[in-house]
Amino acid sequence: MSTDEPSKDEAILRAMYTVLIDVIKDTTTDPRLRHPLSDKTRTAIRDALDLITARQAELAEAAGRPMNARPRYVDEPRRSVSVALDPSAVKKDRK
C-alpha cells in the first residue's frame, strides 16, 4: 500500500467525521428555536470530532503526509501564483 492511499483506520475516521458533520448539518436549527439534540449530545459530538481530527493528524504524520487541507471556495484558485515584480520595470505615470 502506498503512502498516498488512506489506511483502513483513516477511511473509518473519515467516514465517522463525515457522518457527525452530516448530523450537525441535519439538526441545525434557527438560533431562536430549541435545538433537537441535548447539550450533552452536542458536547459529545464536538469531543468526538476533536478526537477524530487529532488521530487523523497522528496517522498523517506517521505516514509522512502533510495535514494541511483547508476548506476553500469553489471559485478560489487551487494554488496561489506569486509573480516577482521588478520595481524598475514599473512605469511611473504621475501627472
C-alpha positions in Angstrom: 0.0 0.0 0.0 1.4 3.4 -0.9 1.6 6.3 1.5 -0.9 8.2 -0.7 -3.6 5.6 -0.1 -5.5 6.1 3.1 -5.3 3.2 5.6 -8.3 1.4 6.9 -8.2 3.4 10.1 -8.0 6.7 8.1 -11.0 5.6 6.0 -13.0 4.8 9.1 -12.1 8.1 10.7 -13.1 10.0 7.6 -16.4 8.2 7.4 -17.2 8.9 11.1 -16.2 12.5 10.7 -18.5 12.9 7.7 -21.4 11.2 9.5 -21.0 13.5 12.5 -20.8 16.6 10.3 -23.9 15.5 8.4 -25.8 15.0 11.8 -24.8 18.5 12.7 -26.0 19.9 9.4 -29.3 18.0 9.5 -30.1 19.1 13.1 -29.0 22.7 12.9 -32.0 24.9 13.8 -32.7 28.6 13.8 -31.0 30.2 16.8 -34.3 31.2 18.3 -35.6 27.6 18.4 -34.6 24.9 20.9 -32.0 22.5 19.4 -33.3 18.9 18.9 -30.1 17.4 20.4 -29.3 17.8 24.1 -26.4 19.8 25.3 -24.7 16.6 26.4 -25.0 15.1 23.0 -23.7 18.2 21.2 -20.7 18.3 23.5 -20.1 14.6 22.9 -20.2 15.2 19.1 -17.7 18.1 19.5 -15.4 15.9 21.6 -15.6 13.1 19.1 -14.7 15.4 16.2 -11.7 16.7 18.2 -10.5 13.1 18.8 -11.0 12.1 15.2 -9.1 15.2 14.0 -6.2 14.5 16.4 -6.0 10.9 15.4 -6.1 11.8 11.7 -3.2 14.2 12.3 -1.2 11.4 14.1 -1.8 9.0 11.3 -0.8 11.5 8.6 2.3 12.4 10.5 3.3 8.7 10.9 2.8 8.2 7.1 4.8 11.3 6.3 1.9 13.2 4.8 1.2 16.8 5.5 -2.1 17.6 7.2 -2.7 20.9 5.5 -6.1 20.5 3.8 -8.2 23.6 4.2 -11.7 24.5 3.1 -11.9 26.7 0.1 -14.5 28.5 -2.1 -15.4 26.9 -5.4 -14.2 29.9 -7.4 -11.0 30.2 -5.3 -7.9 29.1 -7.3 -6.3 25.9 -6.0 -2.8 27.4 -5.9 -1.8 31.0 -5.4 0.6 32.3 -8.1 3.4 34.6 -7.0 5.0 36.9 -9.5 8.1 38.7 -8.7 7.8 42.4 -9.7 10.9 44.3 -10.8 10.4 47.8 -9.3 12.5 49.4 -12.1 10.1 48.0 -14.6 7.1 49.7 -13.2 6.2 52.8 -15.3 5.7 55.9 -13.2 2.8 57.7 -14.7 2.3 60.7 -12.4 0.9 63.9 -13.7 
